[in-house]
Amino acid sequence: MMNPIYYNLPTKIFMEKNCVQNHSEIFPQLGHKAMLVTGRHSAKANGSQNDILAILKKHHIEYTLFDEIDSNPDIEIVYKGARKARAEHVEFIIAIGGGSPMDAGKAIALLARQDIAKADLFTANYTSDVLPMVHIPTTAGTGSEVTQYAILSNPRAQTKTSIATNVLFPNYALLDPSYMLDLPRKITIHTALDALSHLIEASLSKKNNDLNNALSLEGIKAIRPALSVLQKNTPLSEKDRESLSYASLLGGIVIAHAGTNIVHALGYSLTYFRHIDHGRANALLLHRYLEFIEASAPQKIRVILNALELKTLDDFRMLMDSLLNEKENFTLDELKKYSKIALQAKNTSNSIATPNGDTVLQLYKQSLL
Amino acid sequence: MMNPIYYNLPTKIFMEKNCVQNHSEIFPQLGHKAMLVTGRHSAKANGSQNDILAILKKHHIEYTLFDEIDSNPDIEIVYKGARKARAEHVEFIIAIGGGSPMDAGKAIALLARQDIAKADLFTANYTSDVLPMVHIPTTAGTGSEVTQYAILSNPRAQTKTSIATNVLFPNYALLDPSYMLDLPRKITIHTALDALSHLIEASLSKKNNDLNNALSLEGIKAIRPALSVLQKNTPLSEKDRESLSYASLLGGIVIAHAGTNIVHALGYSLTYFRHIDHGRANALLLHRYLEFIEASAPQKIRVILNALELKTLDDFRMLMDSLLNEKENFTLDELKKYSKIALQAKNTSNSIATPNGDTVLQLYKQSLL
């Protein structure tokens, strides 16, 4: 029999050029005062922040700017944002940027309405009382605009941990691939590989189902031509940017339903301790993870390779290597430490083949030594 | 560039064996008094009504039974249901059955909360104030459990017309394919062909997009093995019932986003005037519709045929003929009358190739004379 199908995607999605302008009627429905949650630079550089400010002005919506979100935001910054949102009587959140501002925006939307102690942030009984949210991705990788996850650096556990609750699905996701036209090549590659990792991990998750799997394969097929362009040093077209956004959106939808698994669990330490970009961290581990799965579920790997128009996992390794360039060095001691942390992560057990402590260390060693 | 992607599927979907029992916690969240909207017989025969009554008892939820929904419900019956819902202070709707009770359930949920004159039913400015709804399909075809449409017989326009508004998405869709195990073969065929028609028409709609198209093709692939079983006289397995439910669900999702088009517009007259089952009516017209589209978009037809594992449209015609058996007779005068009505339907213009009056009559004549 099929796996049960559980499907819940409350976020309203609009993806097209000039998306913010074409759907500006949604903003006045959400309140009279917005908080823009974003990073320090990119939303200003790519035009998205100005587009939003023009819409807010047009609809006489007040706003406050909270543009302090750095990469891999931690607990402190979202509590700071929530205090500001409360003090300024913010009625809804507009999060603009990559995964960091979008995830921070969700946590702020939650903490602006609910009193949750820092120690309980990842495990509290969240109520449905959160500020409404509009999420506007300006990278193509995280898919946060259509998930219920807010992932934050968690010093207590020395890793990144996710707040996972259905109340954190944004109300609206507005995707305009043209915000990504000037995104640097390296960020484009690393975020694209994050999307690829979502699509692959969801398809190899215990919680996967046929509907979700169809969307994973659609996303893998959609991202393939753009990966080929990224392998060469040719510029990306508007169509490539569109394909990457579309694949990232699908990656978000599928992890919303099936979750990530081992690759994300292992990748977090590379980001937490060595500040390696999140998508790159995943990509460093993907090939050996697929080898691990192939041992027990070769047909599932075959389907993924077909969608990527690749013949063998060795072809997959070469694709990753050509996108990752020179790799970082690690010591065995580092990897032993990361292994202990990864085994604590709840998504480790979400893979259709679950690793034990030896396998986790083995995956790290094969991938990184 | 891609078509814009607009995606909105607020219905929470659960599909599995024992679905009603496994998710019974949703019912007390929706209110203290339910109205069961269903037909006279099938929900009693297939066990779904008893399952629901047991759950309501367990959760101390009162109910009133409105089991007067015949095939192709008209305006009068939903106003009657709404009066009863108001009089008995019903707080939510549980619709059980095929498309007729599920669509009637939506209209009752609307009319129980909003005063809408009969003449304005299909065109009113609906507010978001509707009773919450749980939809439980006991056929695999309509997909109504995941759409915003309530289709009713409309004597004024001499056809079936749809109330189409996002407020009519059910809150929950609970699909248990085992309710369909004893469904008669003829109903199984006709409803399956309705699902097939949804999947095909959505993929040939102007409003189609890549995400929707991926789900259409997934549905077409999923329904194919069951259609082969239905061609022979062998019994359907649980797995076949599951595939049909899954394809029907996907058909609902894709028409929620891309709508139906010419086939449904033309089929309604066959049901309205000649009482031909809705799915059968569509299937009688599908082959010639695909020929009409092939003239301007052969690649789209190729993709559909590939998903059906068929080589040519002639193979498609043979597949339909083997499922439809002996066909009804029509006169040219009837078809001329139907053509005029079909040209008024808003979904006629939703096809990627739009027919004029001559083409519509031609489609009818080729299909039915």
Boltz contact constraints between the chains, C-beta under 6 A:
constraints:
  - contact:
      token1: [A, 2]
      token2: [B, 242]
      max_distance: 6.0
  - contact:
      token1: [A, 4]
      token2: [B, 16]
      max_distance: 6.0
  - contact:
      token1: [A, 5]
      token2: [B, 15]
      max_distance: 6.0
  - contact:
      token1: [A, 6]
      token2: [B, 14]
      max_distance: 6.0
  - contact:
      token1: [A, 7]
      token2: [B, 13]
      max_distance: 6.0
  - contact:
      token1: [A, 8]
      token2: [B, 12]
      max_distance: 6.0
  - contact:
      token1: [A, 9]
      token2: [B, 9]
      max_distance: 6.0
  - contact:
      token1: [A, 10]
      token2: [B, 10]
      max_distance: 6.0
  - contact:
      token1: [A, 12]
      token2: [B, 8]
      max_distance: 6.0
  - contact:
      token1: [A, 13]
      token2: [B, 7]
      max_distance: 6.0
  - contact:
      token1: [A, 14]
      token2: [B, 6]
      max_distance: 6.0
  - contact:
      token1: [A, 15]
      token2: [B, 5]
      max_distance: 6.0
  - contact:
      token1: [A, 16]
      token2: [B, 4]
      max_distance: 6.0
  - contact:
      token1: [A, 214]
      token2: [B, 218]
      max_distance: 6.0
  - contact:
      token1: [A, 218]
      token2: [B, 214]
      max_distance: 6.0
  - contact:
      token1: [A, 242]
      token2: [B, 2]
      max_distance: 6.0
